[in-house]
């Protein structure tokens, strides 16, 4: 079904049926619940806290061991869908990178895919910083990441340094 067809069908429903449909989605789909909670009460600071916890738990789960970078990346993607201020999005992205770097320093060398994911988010965060004039706010945090990666392999530190110095000469 196309989006156009869906809209036509929804337009044909009466208000009660729409409310029932949204209520069912709210109960059955966690992502819909989160989105509608934010839509009804857009507390960006609270949402950022919640998503930072999700990012952190991708590297340091409450139960069990191991990392799940896909969960951390999904948290960033889900937060982005809420249309937060760029500053909040960058903050969450930097939290992801910092957590990944800390995880590596705590547990040793990981693998190339892990580092590629962290590099990608770092690079995207720096692009947003540059595009939105947030240089002063994030420079020390971005540089601290470089300092924490000096002894990490796979060319990880070199890649992050390249990205950093592209933005901060």
C-alpha positions as CSV (number, residue, x, y, z in Angstrom):
1,X,0.0,0.0,0.0
2,X,1.3,3.4,-0.8
3,X,1.3,6.4,1.6
4,X,-1.3,8.0,-0.6
5,X,-3.6,5.0,-0.4
6,X,-3.1,4.9,3.4
7,X,-4.0,8.6,3.7
8,X,-7.2,8.1,1.6
9,X,-8.2,5.2,3.8
10,X,-7.5,7.1,7.1
11,X,-9.5,10.1,5.8
12,X,-12.5,7.9,5.3
13,X,-12.5,6.7,8.9
14,X,-14.5,8.6,11.6
15,X,-12.8,10.1,14.6
16,X,-13.6,7.3,16.9
17,X,-12.1,4.7,14.6
18,X,-8.9,6.8,14.2
19,X,-8.6,7.1,17.9
20,X,-9.1,3.3,18.3
21,X,-6.4,2.7,15.7
22,X,-3.9,5.0,17.3
23,X,-4.6,3.5,20.7
24,X,-3.9,0.0,19.4
25,X,-0.7,1.1,17.8
26,X,0.3,2.9,21.0
27,X,-0.2,-0.3,22.9
28,X,1.5,-2.7,20.5
29,X,4.4,-0.8,19.0
30,X,7.0,0.6,21.3
31,X,8.4,3.0,18.7
32,X,4.9,4.4,18.1
33,X,4.4,4.8,21.9
34,X,7.7,6.7,22.2
35,X,6.9,8.9,19.3
36,X,3.4,9.7,20.5
37,X,4.6,10.3,24.0
38,X,7.1,12.8,22.7
39,X,4.5,14.4,20.3
40,X,2.0,14.9,23.1
41,X,4.6,16.1,25.6
42,X,7.8,17.3,23.7
43,X,10.3,17.3,26.6
44,X,13.5,17.2,24.6
45,X,15.8,17.1,27.6
46,X,14.0,14.1,29.1
47,X,14.0,12.4,25.7
48,X,17.7,13.0,25.3
49,X,18.4,11.4,28.8
50,X,16.3,8.4,27.8
51,X,18.2,7.9,24.5
52,X,21.6,8.4,26.2
53,X,20.7,5.5,28.4
54,X,19.9,3.4,25.4
55,X,23.2,4.3,23.7
56,X,25.1,3.6,26.8
57,X,23.4,0.2,27.3
58,X,24.4,-0.7,23.8
59,X,27.9,-0.9,25.1
60,X,27.3,-1.6,28.8
61,X,24.1,-3.7,29.0
62,X,22.4,-3.9,32.4
63,X,22.4,-7.7,32.1
64,X,24.9,-9.9,30.3
65,X,28.0,-9.0,28.4
66,X,29.0,-7.7,25.0
67,X,28.1,-4.8,22.9
68,X,25.4,-4.3,20.4
69,X,26.3,-1.3,18.3
70,X,23.1,-1.8,16.2
71,X,21.1,-0.9,19.3
72,X,23.1,2.3,19.8
73,X,22.8,3.3,16.2
74,X,19.1,2.6,16.3
75,X,18.7,4.9,19.3
76,X,20.4,7.7,17.4
77,X,18.1,7.0,14.4
78,X,15.0,6.9,16.6
79,X,15.9,10.1,18.4
80,X,16.6,11.8,15.0
81,X,13.0,11.0,14.0
82,X,11.7,13.1,16.9
83,X,13.2,16.1,15.1
84,X,15.2,17.3,18.1
85,X,17.4,20.4,18.1
86,X,20.7,19.7,16.3
87,X,22.6,20.4,19.5
88,X,20.7,17.5,21.2
89,X,21.3,15.2,18.3
90,X,25.1,16.0,18.3
91,X,25.2,15.4,22.1
92,X,23.7,12.0,21.6
93,X,26.0,11.1,18.8
94,X,29.0,12.2,20.9
95,X,27.7,10.0,23.7
96,X,27.7,7.0,21.3
97,X,31.3,7.7,20.2
98,X,32.5,8.3,23.8
99,X,30.8,5.1,24.9
100,X,32.5,3.1,22.1
101,X,35.9,4.5,22.9
102,X,35.5,3.8,26.6
103,X,34.3,0.3,25.8
104,X,37.5,-0.3,23.7
105,X,39.7,1.1,26.4
106,X,38.0,-1.1,29.0
107,X,38.0,-4.4,27.1
108,X,40.7,-4.1,24.4
109,X,40.8,-4.2,20.7
110,X,37.5,-5.0,19.0
111,X,37.2,-5.3,15.2
112,X,37.1,-3.2,12.1
113,X,33.3,-3.1,11.8
114,X,33.1,-1.8,15.3
115,X,35.5,1.0,14.7
116,X,33.9,1.9,11.3
117,X,30.6,2.4,13.1
118,X,32.2,4.7,15.7
119,X,34.1,6.6,13.0
120,X,31.0,7.1,11.0
121,X,29.0,8.6,13.9
122,X,32.0,10.8,14.9
123,X,32.3,12.1,11.3
124,X,28.5,12.7,11.1
125,X,28.5,14.6,14.4
126,X,31.4,16.7,13.3
127,X,29.6,17.6,10.0
128,X,26.6,18.7,12.0
129,X,28.8,20.7,14.4
130,X,30.4,22.4,11.4
131,X,27.2,23.0,9.5
132,X,25.4,24.5,12.6
133,X,28.2,26.5,14.1
134,X,28.6,24.5,17.2
135,X,32.4,24.4,17.1
136,X,33.0,26.1,20.5
137,X,30.5,24.0,22.3
138,X,32.0,20.6,21.2
139,X,35.6,21.2,20.5
140,X,37.0,20.1,23.9
141,X,34.7,17.0,23.8
142,X,35.7,16.1,20.3
143,X,39.4,16.5,21.2
144,X,39.1,14.5,24.4
145,X,37.9,11.6,22.2
146,X,41.1,11.9,20.2
147,X,43.2,11.7,23.3
148,X,41.3,8.6,24.5
149,X,42.0,6.8,21.2
150,X,45.7,7.3,20.9
151,X,46.5,3.7,21.7
152,X,43.7,2.0,19.8
153,X,44.6,0.1,16.6
154,X,43.0,-0.5,13.2
155,X,43.9,3.1,12.2
156,X,41.0,4.2,14.4
157,X,42.8,7.2,16.0
158,X,44.2,8.3,12.6
159,X,40.7,8.4,11.1
160,X,39.2,10.3,14.0
161,X,42.1,12.7,13.9
162,X,41.6,13.3,10.2
163,X,38.0,14.1,10.7
164,X,38.7,16.3,13.7
165,X,41.3,18.4,11.9
166,X,39.1,18.8,8.9
167,X,36.7,20.7,11.2
168,X,39.1,22.2,13.8
169,X,42.3,23.4,12.0
